[in-house]
Amino acid sequence: MTGTMVQAFNIIQERISRARLAGDPPDLALHPRLSDIGLSEFHRAGEAIDRGYEETMAQIAALKRMQDVFAR
């Protein structure tokens, strides 16, 4: 039962996020692959942070371009 509730929460959260992003899209979005890390798997926080860092570094050129554009 708890698993079903968590899945339902994830679905609702994803739909809300999609609706907000459609109305006001970000200049750049980072999407680290976290689908295998569950909502309550706090013991895997370090792994999630590492993946976020890796995704950020993969997009560093785009971030620098944006910084140059917005600094003007």
C-alpha positions as CSV (number, residue, x, y, z in Angstrom):
1,M,0.0,0.0,0.0
2,T,2.8,2.4,0.9
3,G,4.5,1.7,-2.5
4,T,1.3,2.5,-4.3
5,M,0.9,5.8,-2.5
6,V,4.5,6.8,-3.3
7,Q,4.0,6.0,-6.9
8,A,0.8,8.1,-7.0
9,F,2.6,11.0,-5.3
10,N,5.4,10.7,-7.9
11,I,2.9,10.8,-10.8
12,I,1.1,13.8,-9.4
13,Q,4.4,15.6,-8.7
14,E,5.6,14.9,-12.3
15,R,2.4,16.2,-13.8
16,I,2.5,19.4,-11.8
17,S,6.1,19.9,-12.8
18,R,5.3,19.4,-16.5
19,A,2.5,21.9,-16.3
20,R,4.6,24.6,-14.6
21,L,7.5,24.0,-17.1
22,A,5.2,24.3,-20.0
23,G,3.9,27.7,-18.8
24,D,7.3,29.1,-17.9
25,P,10.1,27.0,-19.5
26,P,13.6,27.3,-17.9
27,D,16.5,28.7,-19.8
28,L,18.4,25.5,-19.2
29,A,17.3,22.3,-17.4
30,L,19.6,19.7,-15.9
31,H,18.2,16.2,-15.8
32,P,20.4,13.8,-13.9
33,R,19.3,10.2,-14.2
34,L,17.7,9.5,-10.8
35,S,14.8,7.2,-11.7
36,D,16.3,4.3,-9.9
37,I,16.6,6.2,-6.6
38,G,13.4,6.1,-4.6
39,L,11.8,9.0,-2.8
40,S,12.7,7.6,0.6
41,E,16.1,6.3,-0.2
42,F,18.0,8.9,1.8
43,H,21.0,6.6,2.2
44,R,21.6,7.1,-1.5
45,A,21.8,10.9,-1.3
46,G,25.5,11.0,-2.0
47,E,24.9,9.0,-5.2
48,A,22.2,11.5,-6.3
49,I,24.5,14.4,-5.6
50,D,27.3,12.8,-7.6
51,R,24.9,12.3,-10.5
52,G,23.8,15.9,-10.3
53,Y,27.4,17.1,-10.3
54,E,28.2,14.9,-13.3
55,E,25.2,16.3,-15.2
56,T,26.2,19.9,-14.3
57,M,29.7,19.3,-15.6
58,A,28.4,17.8,-18.8
59,Q,26.4,21.0,-19.4
60,I,29.1,23.4,-18.2
61,A,29.7,24.9,-21.7
62,A,26.0,25.8,-21.9
63,L,26.1,27.3,-18.5
64,K,29.1,29.5,-19.4
65,R,27.4,30.7,-22.6
66,M,24.3,31.7,-20.6
67,Q,26.5,33.5,-18.0
68,D,28.1,35.5,-20.8
69,V,24.7,36.4,-22.3
70,F,23.1,37.4,-19.1
71,A,26.2,39.3,-17.8
72,R,25.8,41.9,-20.6
